[in-house]
């Protein structure tokens, strides 16, 4: 078993970079930038990074006009989605020498005055990832159905990841440099669920702090409708569960075939041992049961193969982490 990464207190000069993904956020971005802290105890340097994810308005120009350095504005030629924007931001922050990274939204959903509280556990060496718990049950503009779906989704993520995250889809987060180096986002819809699951599987420290949110400034672009939200989040959780727990997933799929097949076999042998006349009419149970048991066994074998592939993926991820760390440390 790999030893969990160290969470020792960050020594020396500490740089914080606040990354903000944007897609046509020229109107709301000034509000988000205005709320960011200018000084934080324990932080020597605070910078802002903008990821313009294929905006068709003047988002990049607005960011520059509000003091964001041109070297800290990343532009995607087209809209690639929030997950890709998040990964682009992490990679850029690491290249720029960030020791702590805060991710927040451009729609001003998350109050910037919580950022000192968000980074405090990272600076103290108590966590590698800190998530702002929006306390969704108290948010007035969330419908009862959405609150229940968010609670159910967070419960599923807690079970898959082995963490105690109460608000798994909150996008207000702080990351240590170590955590940012280890994350590799594979999904396209959203990074929130996958980073929690990866953190749990990698043994990273994950904590949450309670926050409140600002009133909405515009409709969500990630959630086109409640049905779209449920379908996208459920599909993401199921894919991630199958990806990170393949043997268990295939075992669940195989279980009905194995149980029904075993029951049909038992039906045949019970009647055979009781010496009932016409036992030959139960041969079909034996035949069907054998087929179902074979199908179940094949599914389990697929799960074993997927589990072996998963171990190779972990080795590849570890190699990628070491390569990135060596490259970035040389640059620093």
BAZAZA-345089 format. One record per residue (C-alpha): residue number from 1; residue in one letter; x, z, y. Coordinates in steps of 0.5 Angstrom, whole numbers. Example, Ala and Ser with C-alpha at 12.3 -4.5 7.8 and 13.67 -1.06 7.14 Angstrom:
% residues 2
<node><seq>1</seq><type>A</type><px>25</px><pz>16</pz><py>-9</py></node>
<node><seq>2</seq><type>S</type><px>27</px><pz>14</pz><py>-2</py></node>
//
This chain:
% residues 332
<node><seq>1</seq><type>X</type><px>0</px><pz>0</pz><py>0</py></node>
<node><seq>2</seq><type>X</type><px>3</px><pz>-2</pz><py>7</py></node>
<node><seq>3</seq><type>X</type><px>4</px><pz>4</pz><py>12</py></node>
<node><seq>4</seq><type>X</type><px>-1</px><pz>4</pz><py>17</py></node>
<node><seq>5</seq><type>X</type><px>3</px><pz>2</pz><py>24</py></node>
<node><seq>6</seq><type>X</type><px>6</px><pz>7</pz><py>28</py></node>
<node><seq>7</seq><type>X</type><px>1</px><pz>9</pz><py>34</py></node>
<node><seq>8</seq><type>X</type><px>7</px><pz>13</pz><py>38</py></node>
<node><seq>9</seq><type>X</type><px>6</px><pz>14</pz><py>46</py></node>
<node><seq>10</seq><type>X</type><px>8</px><pz>8</pz><py>50</py></node>
<node><seq>11</seq><type>X</type><px>15</px><pz>10</pz><py>53</py></node>
<node><seq>12</seq><type>X</type><px>18</px><pz>7</pz><py>60</py></node>
<node><seq>13</seq><type>X</type><px>14</px><pz>2</pz><py>64</py></node>
<node><seq>14</seq><type>X</type><px>7</px><pz>0</pz><py>62</py></node>
<node><seq>15</seq><type>X</type><px>4</px><pz>-6</pz><py>64</py></node>
<node><seq>16</seq><type>X</type><px>-4</px><pz>-7</pz><py>63</py></node>
<node><seq>17</seq><type>X</type><px>-7</px><pz>-14</pz><py>63</py></node>
<node><seq>18</seq><type>X</type><px>-14</px><pz>-14</pz><py>64</py></node>
<node><seq>19</seq><type>X</type><px>-17</px><pz>-21</pz><py>61</py></node>
<node><seq>20</seq><type>X</type><px>-23</px><pz>-24</pz><py>63</py></node>
<node><seq>21</seq><type>X</type><px>-26</px><pz>-30</pz><py>59</py></node>
<node><seq>22</seq><type>X</type><px>-30</px><pz>-34</pz><py>64</py></node>
<node><seq>23</seq><type>X</type><px>-35</px><pz>-40</pz><py>63</py></node>
<node><seq>24</seq><type>X</type><px>-38</px><pz>-42</pz><py>69</py></node>
<node><seq>25</seq><type>X</type><px>-38</px><pz>-35</pz><py>72</py></node>
<node><seq>26</seq><type>X</type><px>-36</px><pz>-37</pz><py>80</py></node>
<node><seq>27</seq><type>X</type><px>-42</px><pz>-33</pz><py>82</py></node>
<node><seq>28</seq><type>X</type><px>-41</px><pz>-27</pz><py>78</py></node>
<node><seq>29</seq><type>X</type><px>-33</px><pz>-27</pz><py>77</py></node>
<node><seq>30</seq><type>X</type><px>-32</px><pz>-24</pz><py>84</py></node>
<node><seq>31</seq><type>X</type><px>-36</px><pz>-18</pz><py>83</py></node>
<node><seq>32</seq><type>X</type><px>-33</px><pz>-16</pz><py>76</py></node>
<node><seq>33</seq><type>X</type><px>-26</px><pz>-17</pz><py>80</py></node>
<node><seq>34</seq><type>X</type><px>-28</px><pz>-13</pz><py>85</py></node>
<node><seq>35</seq><type>X</type><px>-29</px><pz>-7</pz><py>81</py></node>
<node><seq>36</seq><type>X</type><px>-23</px><pz>-7</pz><py>77</py></node>
<node><seq>37</seq><type>X</type><px>-18</px><pz>-1</pz><py>78</py></node>
<node><seq>38</seq><type>X</type><px>-12</px><pz>-2</pz><py>83</py></node>
<node><seq>39</seq><type>X</type><px>-8</px><pz>4</pz><py>80</py></node>
<node><seq>40</seq><type>X</type><px>-9</px><pz>8</pz><py>73</py></node>
<node><seq>41</seq><type>X</type><px>-5</px><pz>14</pz><py>71</py></node>
<node><seq>42</seq><type>X</type><px>0</px><pz>13</pz><py>66</py></node>
<node><seq>43</seq><type>X</type><px>0</px><pz>5</pz><py>68</py></node>
<node><seq>44</seq><type>X</type><px>6</px><pz>2</pz><py>72</py></node>
<node><seq>45</seq><type>X</type><px>3</px><pz>-5</pz><py>73</py></node>
<node><seq>46</seq><type>X</type><px>-4</px><pz>-8</pz><py>73</py></node>
<node><seq>47</seq><type>X</type><px>-5</px><pz>-15</pz><py>72</py></node>
<node><seq>48</seq><type>X</type><px>-11</px><pz>-20</pz><py>71</py></node>
<node><seq>49</seq><type>X</type><px>-12</px><pz>-26</pz><py>67</py></node>
<node><seq>50</seq><type>X</type><px>-17</px><pz>-31</pz><py>67</py></node>
<node><seq>51</seq><type>X</type><px>-19</px><pz>-35</pz><py>61</py></node>
<node><seq>52</seq><type>X</type><px>-23</px><pz>-41</pz><py>64</py></node>
<node><seq>53</seq><type>X</type><px>-27</px><pz>-44</pz><py>58</py></node>
<node><seq>54</seq><type>X</type><px>-28</px><pz>-51</pz><py>60</py></node>
<node><seq>55</seq><type>X</type><px>-32</px><pz>-49</pz><py>66</py></node>
<node><seq>56</seq><type>X</type><px>-35</px><pz>-54</pz><py>70</py></node>
<node><seq>57</seq><type>X</type><px>-36</px><pz>-50</pz><py>76</py></node>
<node><seq>58</seq><type>X</type><px>-30</px><pz>-48</pz><py>81</py></node>
<node><seq>59</seq><type>X</type><px>-29</px><pz>-41</pz><py>77</py></node>
<node><seq>60</seq><type>X</type><px>-21</px><pz>-42</pz><py>77</py></node>
<node><seq>61</seq><type>X</type><px>-21</px><pz>-43</pz><py>84</py></node>
<node><seq>62</seq><type>X</type><px>-26</px><pz>-37</pz><py>85</py></node>
<node><seq>63</seq><type>X</type><px>-21</px><pz>-33</pz><py>81</py></node>
<node><seq>64</seq><type>X</type><px>-15</px><pz>-36</pz><py>85</py></node>
<node><seq>65</seq><type>X</type><px>-18</px><pz>-34</pz><py>92</py></node>
<node><seq>66</seq><type>X</type><px>-19</px><pz>-27</pz><py>90</py></node>
<node><seq>67</seq><type>X</type><px>-12</px><pz>-26</pz><py>88</py></node>
<node><seq>68</seq><type>X</type><px>-11</px><pz>-28</pz><py>81</py></node>
<node><seq>69</seq><type>X</type><px>-4</px><pz>-31</pz><py>80</py></node>
<node><seq>70</seq><type>X</type><px>-4</px><pz>-38</pz><py>78</py></node>
<node><seq>71</seq><type>X</type><px>0</px><pz>-36</pz><py>72</py></node>
<node><seq>72</seq><type>X</type><px>-5</px><pz>-32</pz><py>70</py></node>
<node><seq>73</seq><type>X</type><px>-11</px><pz>-37</pz><py>70</py></node>
<node><seq>74</seq><type>X</type><px>-11</px><pz>-41</pz><py>63</py></node>
<node><seq>75</seq><type>X</type><px>-16</px><pz>-47</pz><py>63</py></node>
<node><seq>76</seq><type>X</type><px>-19</px><pz>-50</pz><py>56</py></node>
<node><seq>77</seq><type>X</type><px>-20</px><pz>-57</pz><py>57</py></node>
<node><seq>78</seq><type>X</type><px>-27</px><pz>-56</pz><py>54</py></node>
<node><seq>79</seq><type>X</type><px>-32</px><pz>-50</pz><py>52</py></node>
<node><seq>80</seq><type>X</type><px>-29</px><pz>-47</pz><py>46</py></node>
<node><seq>81</seq><type>X</type><px>-33</px><pz>-41</pz><py>45</py></node>
<node><seq>82</seq><type>X</type><px>-32</px><pz>-34</pz><py>46</py></node>
<node><seq>83</seq><type>X</type><px>-28</px><pz>-32</pz><py>40</py></node>
<node><seq>84</seq><type>X</type><px>-23</px><pz>-38</pz><py>42</py></node>
<node><seq>85</seq><type>X</type><px>-22</px><pz>-35</pz><py>49</py></node>
<node><seq>86</seq><type>X</type><px>-21</px><pz>-28</pz><py>47</py></node>
<node><seq>87</seq><type>X</type><px>-15</px><pz>-31</pz><py>42</py></node>
<node><seq>88</seq><type>X</type><px>-12</px><pz>-35</pz><py>48</py></node>
<node><seq>89</seq><type>X</type><px>-13</px><pz>-29</pz><py>52</py></node>
<node><seq>90</seq><type>X</type><px>-9</px><pz>-24</pz><py>47</py></node>
<node><seq>91</seq><type>X</type><px>-4</px><pz>-29</pz><py>46</py></node>
<node><seq>92</seq><type>X</type><px>-2</px><pz>-30</pz><py>54</py></node>
<node><seq>93</seq><type>X</type><px>-2</px><pz>-23</pz><py>55</py></node>
<node><seq>94</seq><type>X</type><px>3</px><pz>-22</pz><py>50</py></node>
<node><seq>95</seq><type>X</type><px>7</px><pz>-27</pz><py>52</py></node>
<node><seq>96</seq><type>X</type><px>6</px><pz>-24</pz><py>59</py></node>
<node><seq>97</seq><type>X</type><px>9</px><pz>-17</pz><py>57</py></node>
<node><seq>98</seq><type>X</type><px>3</px><pz>-13</pz><py>56</py></node>
<node><seq>99</seq><type>X</type><px>3</px><pz>-6</pz><py>53</py></node>
<node><seq>100</seq><type>X</type><px>-4</px><pz>-5</pz><py>54</py></node>
<node><seq>101</seq><type>X</type><px>-10</px><pz>-10</pz><py>54</py></node>
<node><seq>102</seq><type>X</type><px>-17</px><pz>-9</pz><py>57</py></node>
<node><seq>103</seq><type>X</type><px>-22</px><pz>-14</pz><py>55</py></node>
<node><seq>104</seq><type>X</type><px>-28</px><pz>-15</pz><py>59</py></node>
<node><seq>105</seq><type>X</type><px>-34</px><pz>-20</pz><py>61</py></node>
<node><seq>106</seq><type>X</type><px>-34</px><pz>-24</pz><py>68</py></node>
<node><seq>107</seq><type>X</type><px>-42</px><pz>-22</pz><py>69</py></node>
<node><seq>108</seq><type>X</type><px>-40</px><pz>-15</pz><py>71</py></node>
<node><seq>109</seq><type>X</type><px>-44</px><pz>-12</pz><py>65</py></node>
<node><seq>110</seq><type>X</type><px>-38</px><pz>-7</pz><py>64</py></node>
<node><seq>111</seq><type>X</type><px>-37</px><pz>-2</pz><py>70</py></node>
<node><seq>112</seq><type>X</type><px>-29</px><pz>-3</pz><py>72</py></node>
<node><seq>113</seq><type>X</type><px>-29</px><pz>5</pz><py>73</py></node>
<node><seq>114</seq><type>X</type><px>-29</px><pz>6</pz><py>66</py></node>
<node><seq>115</seq><type>X</type><px>-22</px><pz>2</pz><py>65</py></node>
<node><seq>116</seq><type>X</type><px>-18</px><pz>9</pz><py>66</py></node>
<node><seq>117</seq><type>X</type><px>-22</px><pz>12</pz><py>60</py></node>
<node><seq>118</seq><type>X</type><px>-22</px><pz>6</pz><py>56</py></node>
<node><seq>119</seq><type>X</type><px>-14</px><pz>6</pz><py>56</py></node>
<node><seq>120</seq><type>X</type><px>-13</px><pz>13</pz><py>56</py></node>
<node><seq>121</seq><type>X</type><px>-13</px><pz>14</pz><py>48</py></node>
<node><seq>122</seq><type>X</type><px>-8</px><pz>8</pz><py>47</py></node>
<node><seq>123</seq><type>X</type><px>-3</px><pz>11</pz><py>52</py></node>
<node><seq>124</seq><type>X</type><px>-4</px><pz>18</pz><py>49</py></node>
<node><seq>125</seq><type>X</type><px>-2</px><pz>14</pz><py>42</py></node>
<node><seq>126</seq><type>X</type><px>-9</px><pz>17</pz><py>39</py></node>
<node><seq>127</seq><type>X</type><px>-12</px><pz>10</pz><py>38</py></node>
<node><seq>128</seq><type>X</type><px>-10</px><pz>2</pz><py>37</py></node>
<node><seq>129</seq><type>X</type><px>-17</px><pz>0</pz><py>40</py></node>
<node><seq>130</seq><type>X</type><px>-22</px><pz>3</pz><py>44</py></node>
<node><seq>131</seq><type>X</type><px>-29</px><pz>1</pz><py>44</py></node>
<node><seq>132</seq><type>X</type><px>-34</px><pz>2</pz><py>50</py></node>
<node><seq>133</seq><type>X</type><px>-40</px><pz>5</pz><py>47</py></node>
<node><seq>134</seq><type>X</type><px>-46</px><pz>2</pz><py>51</py></node>
<node><seq>135</seq><type>X</type><px>-51</px><pz>7</pz><py>48</py></node>
<node><seq>136</seq><type>X</type><px>-56</px><pz>1</pz><py>47</py></node>
<node><seq>137</seq><type>X</type><px>-61</px><pz>6</pz><py>45</py></node>
<node><seq>138</seq><type>X</type><px>-61</px><pz>8</pz><py>53</py></node>
<node><seq>139</seq><type>X</type><px>-61</px><pz>1</pz><py>56</py></node>
<node><seq>140</seq><type>X</type><px>-68</px><pz>-1</pz><py>59</py></node>
<node><seq>141</seq><type>X</type><px>-67</px><pz>-8</pz><py>59</py></node>
<node><seq>142</seq><type>X</type><px>-66</px><pz>-9</pz><py>51</py></node>
<node><seq>143</seq><type>X</type><px>-72</px><pz>-10</pz><py>47</py></node>
<node><seq>144</seq><type>X</type><px>-74</px><pz>-5</pz><py>41</py></node>
<node><seq>145</seq><type>X</type><px>-72</px><pz>-10</pz><py>36</py></node>
<node><seq>146</seq><type>X</type><px>-66</px><pz>-12</pz><py>39</py></node>
<node><seq>147</seq><type>X</type><px>-64</px><pz>-4</pz><py>39</py></node>
<node><seq>148</seq><type>X</type><px>-66</px><pz>-4</pz><py>32</py></node>
<node><seq>149</seq><type>X</type><px>-62</px><pz>-10</pz><py>30</py></node>
<node><seq>150</seq><type>X</type><px>-56</px><pz>-8</pz><py>34</py></node>
<node><seq>151</seq><type>X</type><px>-56</px><pz>-1</pz><py>30</py></node>
<node><seq>152</seq><type>X</type><px>-57</px><pz>-5</pz><py>24</py></node>
<node><seq>153</seq><type>X</type><px>-51</px><pz>-9</pz><py>25</py></node>
<node><seq>154</seq><type>X</type><px>-46</px><pz>-4</pz><py>27</py></node>
<node><seq>155</seq><type>X</type><px>-48</px><pz>0</pz><py>21</py></node>
<node><seq>156</seq><type>X</type><px>-46</px><pz>-6</pz><py>17</py></node>
<node><seq>157</seq><type>X</type><px>-40</px><pz>-7</pz><py>20</py></node>
<node><seq>158</seq><type>X</type><px>-38</px><pz>1</pz><py>19</py></node>
<node><seq>159</seq><type>X</type><px>-39</px><pz>0</pz><py>12</py></node>
<node><seq>160</seq><type>X</type><px>-35</px><pz>-6</pz><py>11</py></node>
<node><seq>161</seq><type>X</type><px>-29</px><pz>-4</pz><py>16</py></node>
<node><seq>162</seq><type>X</type><px>-29</px><pz>4</pz><py>14</py></node>
<node><seq>163</seq><type>X</type><px>-29</px><pz>5</pz><py>22</py></node>
<node><seq>164</seq><type>X</type><px>-34</px><pz>10</pz><py>25</py></node>
<node><seq>165</seq><type>X</type><px>-36</px><pz>5</pz><py>31</py></node>
<node><seq>166</seq><type>X</type><px>-43</px><pz>6</pz><py>34</py></node>
<node><seq>167</seq><type>X</type><px>-43</px><pz>0</pz><py>38</py></node>
<node><seq>168</seq><type>X</type><px>-39</px><pz>-6</pz><py>34</py></node>
<node><seq>169</seq><type>X</type><px>-41</px><pz>-12</pz><py>39</py></node>
<node><seq>170</seq><type>X</type><px>-39</px><pz>-9</pz><py>45</py></node>
<node><seq>171</seq><type>X</type><px>-34</px><pz>-13</pz><py>49</py></node>
<node><seq>172</seq><type>X</type><px>-31</px><pz>-8</pz><py>53</py></node>
<node><seq>173</seq><type>X</type><px>-25</px><pz>-6</pz><py>49</py></node>
<node><seq>174</seq><type>X</type><px>-18</px><pz>-4</pz><py>50</py></node>
<node><seq>175</seq><type>X</type><px>-12</px><pz>-6</pz><py>45</py></node>
<node><seq>176</seq><type>X</type><px>-5</px><pz>-3</pz><py>44</py></node>
<node><seq>177</seq><type>X</type><px>0</px><pz>-9</pz><py>44</py></node>
<node><seq>178</seq><type>X</type><px>1</px><pz>-7</pz><py>36</py></node>
<node><seq>179</seq><type>X</type><px>-6</px><pz>-9</pz><py>35</py></node>
<node><seq>180</seq><type>X</type><px>-6</px><pz>-15</pz><py>39</py></node>
<node><seq>181</seq><type>X</type><px>0</px><pz>-17</pz><py>35</py></node>
<node><seq>182</seq><type>X</type><px>-4</px><pz>-16</pz><py>29</py></node>
<node><seq>183</seq><type>X</type><px>-11</px><pz>-20</pz><py>30</py></node>
<node><seq>184</seq><type>X</type><px>-12</px><pz>-27</pz><py>28</py></node>
<node><seq>185</seq><type>X</type><px>-19</px><pz>-29</pz><py>30</py></node>
<node><seq>186</seq><type>X</type><px>-22</px><pz>-34</pz><py>25</py></node>
<node><seq>187</seq><type>X</type><px>-29</px><pz>-34</pz><py>27</py></node>
<node><seq>188</seq><type>X</type><px>-32</px><pz>-38</pz><py>32</py></node>
<node><seq>189</seq><type>X</type><px>-38</px><pz>-34</pz><py>35</py></node>
<node><seq>190</seq><type>X</type><px>-35</px><pz>-28</pz><py>37</py></node>
<node><seq>191</seq><type>X</type><px>-29</px><pz>-24</pz><py>36</py></node>
<node><seq>192</seq><type>X</type><px>-32</px><pz>-17</pz><py>37</py></node>
<node><seq>193</seq><type>X</type><px>-34</px><pz>-16</pz><py>29</py></node>
<node><seq>194</seq><type>X</type><px>-28</px><pz>-19</pz><py>26</py></node>
<node><seq>195</seq><type>X</type><px>-23</px><pz>-15</pz><py>30</py></node>
<node><seq>196</seq><type>X</type><px>-27</px><pz>-8</pz><py>28</py></node>
<node><seq>197</seq><type>X</type><px>-26</px><pz>-11</pz><py>21</py></node>
<node><seq>198</seq><type>X</type><px>-19</px><pz>-13</pz><py>21</py></node>
<node><seq>199</seq><type>X</type><px>-17</px><pz>-6</pz><py>25</py></node>
<node><seq>200</seq><type>X</type><px>-21</px><pz>-2</pz><py>19</py></node>
<node><seq>201</seq><type>X</type><px>-17</px><pz>-6</pz><py>14</py></node>
<node><seq>202</seq><type>X</type><px>-10</px><pz>-6</pz><py>17</py></node>
<node><seq>203</seq><type>X</type><px>-11</px><pz>2</pz><py>18</py></node>
<node><seq>204</seq><type>X</type><px>-11</px><pz>1</pz><py>26</py></node>
<node><seq>205</seq><type>X</type><px>-14</px><pz>7</pz><py>30</py></node>
<node><seq>206</seq><type>X</type><px>-21</px><pz>6</pz><py>33</py></node>
<node><seq>207</seq><type>X</type><px>-24</px><pz>10</pz><py>37</py></node>
<node><seq>208</seq><type>X</type><px>-30</px><pz>9</pz><py>42</py></node>
<node><seq>209</seq><type>X</type><px>-32</px><pz>12</pz><py>49</py></node>
<node><seq>210</seq><type>X</type><px>-39</px><pz>13</pz><py>52</py></node>
<node><seq>211</seq><type>X</type><px>-40</px><pz>8</pz><py>58</py></node>
<node><seq>212</seq><type>X</type><px>-46</px><pz>6</pz><py>62</py></node>
<node><seq>213</seq><type>X</type><px>-47</px><pz>-2</pz><py>64</py></node>
<node><seq>214</seq><type>X</type><px>-49</px><pz>-5</pz><py>70</py></node>
<node><seq>215</seq><type>X</type><px>-56</px><pz>-9</pz><py>71</py></node>
<node><seq>216</seq><type>X</type><px>-56</px><pz>-16</pz><py>68</py></node>
<node><seq>217</seq><type>X</type><px>-54</px><pz>-21</pz><py>73</py></node>
<node><seq>218</seq><type>X</type><px>-56</px><pz>-27</pz><py>69</py></node>
<node><seq>219</seq><type>X</type><px>-59</px><pz>-29</pz><py>62</py></node>
<node><seq>220</seq><type>X</type><px>-54</px><pz>-28</pz><py>56</py></node>
<node><seq>221</seq><type>X</type><px>-50</px><pz>-35</pz><py>54</py></node>
<node><seq>222</seq><type>X</type><px>-48</px><pz>-32</pz><py>47</py></node>
<node><seq>223</seq><type>X</type><px>-55</px><pz>-30</pz><py>46</py></node>
<node><seq>224</seq><type>X</type><px>-60</px><pz>-36</pz><py>47</py></node>
<node><seq>225</seq><type>X</type><px>-66</px><pz>-32</pz><py>43</py></node>
<node><seq>226</seq><type>X</type><px>-67</px><pz>-26</pz><py>39</py></node>
<node><seq>227</seq><type>X</type><px>-67</px><pz>-31</pz><py>33</py></node>
<node><seq>228</seq><type>X</type><px>-61</px><pz>-34</pz><py>35</py></node>
<node><seq>229</seq><type>X</type><px>-58</px><pz>-27</pz><py>36</py></node>
<node><seq>230</seq><type>X</type><px>-60</px><pz>-25</pz><py>29</py></node>
<node><seq>231</seq><type>X</type><px>-58</px><pz>-31</pz><py>25</py></node>
<node><seq>232</seq><type>X</type><px>-51</px><pz>-31</pz><py>28</py></node>
<node><seq>233</seq><type>X</type><px>-49</px><pz>-24</pz><py>28</py></node>
<node><seq>234</seq><type>X</type><px>-52</px><pz>-23</pz><py>21</py></node>
<node><seq>235</seq><type>X</type><px>-48</px><pz>-30</pz><py>18</py></node>
<node><seq>236</seq><type>X</type><px>-42</px><pz>-27</pz><py>22</py></node>
<node><seq>237</seq><type>X</type><px>-42</px><pz>-21</pz><py>18</py></node>
<node><seq>238</seq><type>X</type><px>-44</px><pz>-24</pz><py>11</py></node>
<node><seq>239</seq><type>X</type><px>-38</px><pz>-29</pz><py>12</py></node>
<node><seq>240</seq><type>X</type><px>-33</px><pz>-23</pz><py>14</py></node>
<node><seq>241</seq><type>X</type><px>-36</px><pz>-19</pz><py>8</py></node>
<node><seq>242</seq><type>X</type><px>-35</px><pz>-24</pz><py>3</py></node>
<node><seq>243</seq><type>X</type><px>-28</px><pz>-26</pz><py>7</py></node>
<node><seq>244</seq><type>X</type><px>-25</px><pz>-19</pz><py>7</py></node>
<node><seq>245</seq><type>X</type><px>-29</px><pz>-16</pz><py>0</py></node>
<node><seq>246</seq><type>X</type><px>-29</px><pz>-22</pz><py>-4</py></node>
<node><seq>247</seq><type>X</type><px>-29</px><pz>-19</pz><py>-11</py></node>
<node><seq>248</seq><type>X</type><px>-34</px><pz>-14</pz><py>-9</py></node>
<node><seq>249</seq><type>X</type><px>-39</px><pz>-20</pz><py>-6</py></node>
<node><seq>250</seq><type>X</type><px>-38</px><pz>-24</pz><py>-12</py></node>
<node><seq>251</seq><type>X</type><px>-40</px><pz>-18</pz><py>-17</py></node>
<node><seq>252</seq><type>X</type><px>-46</px><pz>-17</pz><py>-13</py></node>
<node><seq>253</seq><type>X</type><px>-48</px><pz>-24</pz><py>-14</py></node>
<node><seq>254</seq><type>X</type><px>-46</px><pz>-24</pz><py>-21</py></node>
<node><seq>255</seq><type>X</type><px>-50</px><pz>-17</pz><py>-23</py></node>
<node><seq>256</seq><type>X</type><px>-57</px><pz>-20</pz><py>-23</py></node>
<node><seq>257</seq><type>X</type><px>-54</px><pz>-25</pz><py>-28</py></node>
<node><seq>258</seq><type>X</type><px>-51</px><pz>-20</pz><py>-33</py></node>
<node><seq>259</seq><type>X</type><px>-56</px><pz>-15</pz><py>-33</py></node>
<node><seq>260</seq><type>X</type><px>-62</px><pz>-20</pz><py>-34</py></node>
<node><seq>261</seq><type>X</type><px>-57</px><pz>-23</pz><py>-40</py></node>
<node><seq>262</seq><type>X</type><px>-56</px><pz>-16</pz><py>-43</py></node>
<node><seq>263</seq><type>X</type><px>-63</px><pz>-15</pz><py>-43</py></node>
<node><seq>264</seq><type>X</type><px>-65</px><pz>-21</pz><py>-47</py></node>
<node><seq>265</seq><type>X</type><px>-59</px><pz>-20</pz><py>-52</py></node>
<node><seq>266</seq><type>X</type><px>-62</px><pz>-13</pz><py>-52</py></node>
<node><seq>267</seq><type>X</type><px>-69</px><pz>-15</pz><py>-53</py></node>
<node><seq>268</seq><type>X</type><px>-67</px><pz>-20</pz><py>-59</py></node>
<node><seq>269</seq><type>X</type><px>-62</px><pz>-14</pz><py>-63</py></node>
<node><seq>270</seq><type>X</type><px>-68</px><pz>-9</pz><py>-62</py></node>
<node><seq>271</seq><type>X</type><px>-73</px><pz>-14</pz><py>-66</py></node>
<node><seq>272</seq><type>X</type><px>-68</px><pz>-16</pz><py>-71</py></node>
<node><seq>273</seq><type>X</type><px>-66</px><pz>-9</pz><py>-72</py></node>
<node><seq>274</seq><type>X</type><px>-73</px><pz>-6</pz><py>-73</py></node>
<node><seq>275</seq><type>X</type><px>-74</px><pz>-12</pz><py>-78</py></node>
<node><seq>276</seq><type>X</type><px>-80</px><pz>-15</pz><py>-75</py></node>
<node><seq>277</seq><type>X</type><px>-83</px><pz>-21</pz><py>-78</py></node>
<node><seq>278</seq><type>X</type><px>-82</px><pz>-28</pz><py>-74</py></node>
<node><seq>279</seq><type>X</type><px>-75</px><pz>-25</pz><py>-71</py></node>
<node><seq>280</seq><type>X</type><px>-73</px><pz>-33</pz><py>-70</py></node>
<node><seq>281</seq><type>X</type><px>-78</px><pz>-33</pz><py>-64</py></node>
<node><seq>282</seq><type>X</type><px>-73</px><pz>-29</pz><py>-61</py></node>
<node><seq>283</seq><type>X</type><px>-67</px><pz>-34</pz><py>-61</py></node>
<node><seq>284</seq><type>X</type><px>-69</px><pz>-36</pz><py>-55</py></node>
<node><seq>285</seq><type>X</type><px>-68</px><pz>-30</pz><py>-52</py></node>
<node><seq>286</seq><type>X</type><px>-61</px><pz>-30</pz><py>-55</py></node>
<node><seq>287</seq><type>X</type><px>-60</px><pz>-37</pz><py>-52</py></node>
<node><seq>288</seq><type>X</type><px>-62</px><pz>-35</pz><py>-45</py></node>
<node><seq>289</seq><type>X</type><px>-58</px><pz>-29</pz><py>-45</py></node>
<node><seq>290</seq><type>X</type><px>-52</px><pz>-32</pz><py>-47</py></node>
<node><seq>291</seq><type>X</type><px>-52</px><pz>-37</pz><py>-42</py></node>
<node><seq>292</seq><type>X</type><px>-54</px><pz>-32</pz><py>-36</py></node>
<node><seq>293</seq><type>X</type><px>-48</px><pz>-28</pz><py>-39</py></node>
<node><seq>294</seq><type>X</type><px>-43</px><pz>-34</pz><py>-39</py></node>
<node><seq>295</seq><type>X</type><px>-46</px><pz>-35</pz><py>-31</py></node>
<node><seq>296</seq><type>X</type><px>-45</px><pz>-28</pz><py>-29</py></node>
<node><seq>297</seq><type>X</type><px>-38</px><pz>-28</pz><py>-32</py></node>
<node><seq>298</seq><type>X</type><px>-36</px><pz>-34</pz><py>-29</py></node>
<node><seq>299</seq><type>X</type><px>-38</px><pz>-31</pz><py>-22</py></node>
<node><seq>300</seq><type>X</type><px>-34</px><pz>-25</pz><py>-23</py></node>
<node><seq>301</seq><type>X</type><px>-28</px><pz>-30</pz><py>-25</py></node>
<node><seq>302</seq><type>X</type><px>-29</px><pz>-33</pz><py>-18</py></node>
<node><seq>303</seq><type>X</type><px>-29</px><pz>-27</pz><py>-15</py></node>
<node><seq>304</seq><type>X</type><px>-22</px><pz>-25</pz><py>-18</py></node>
<node><seq>305</seq><type>X</type><px>-19</px><pz>-31</pz><py>-16</py></node>
<node><seq>306</seq><type>X</type><px>-22</px><pz>-30</pz><py>-9</py></node>
<node><seq>307</seq><type>X</type><px>-19</px><pz>-23</pz><py>-9</py></node>
<node><seq>308</seq><type>X</type><px>-12</px><pz>-26</pz><py>-11</py></node>
<node><seq>309</seq><type>X</type><px>-13</px><pz>-31</pz><py>-5</py></node>
<node><seq>310</seq><type>X</type><px>-14</px><pz>-25</pz><py>-1</py></node>
<node><seq>311</seq><type>X</type><px>-8</px><pz>-21</pz><py>-2</py></node>
<node><seq>312</seq><type>X</type><px>-4</px><pz>-28</pz><py>-1</py></node>
<node><seq>313</seq><type>X</type><px>-8</px><pz>-28</pz><py>6</py></node>
<node><seq>314</seq><type>X</type><px>-6</px><pz>-21</pz><py>7</py></node>
<node><seq>315</seq><type>X</type><px>2</px><pz>-23</pz><py>6</py></node>
<node><seq>316</seq><type>X</type><px>1</px><pz>-29</pz><py>10</py></node>
<node><seq>317</seq><type>X</type><px>-2</px><pz>-25</pz><py>16</py></node>
<node><seq>318</seq><type>X</type><px>4</px><pz>-20</pz><py>15</py></node>
<node><seq>319</seq><type>X</type><px>9</px><pz>-25</pz><py>16</py></node>
<node><seq>320</seq><type>X</type><px>5</px><pz>-28</pz><py>22</py></node>
<node><seq>321</seq><type>X</type><px>5</px><pz>-21</pz><py>25</py></node>
<node><seq>322</seq><type>X</type><px>13</px><pz>-21</pz><py>24</py></node>
<node><seq>323</seq><type>X</type><px>14</px><pz>-28</pz><py>27</py></node>
<node><seq>324</seq><type>X</type><px>10</px><pz>-27</pz><py>33</py></node>
<node><seq>325</seq><type>X</type><px>13</px><pz>-20</pz><py>34</py></node>
<node><seq>326</seq><type>X</type><px>20</px><pz>-23</pz><py>34</py></node>
<node><seq>327</seq><type>X</type><px>19</px><pz>-28</pz><py>38</py></node>
<node><seq>328</seq><type>X</type><px>15</px><pz>-24</pz><py>43</py></node>
<node><seq>329</seq><type>X</type><px>21</px><pz>-19</pz><py>43</py></node>
<node><seq>330</seq><type>X</type><px>26</px><pz>-24</pz><py>44</py></node>
<node><seq>331</seq><type>X</type><px>22</px><pz>-27</pz><py>50</py></node>
<node><seq>332</seq><type>X</type><px>22</px><pz>-20</pz><py>53</py></node>
//
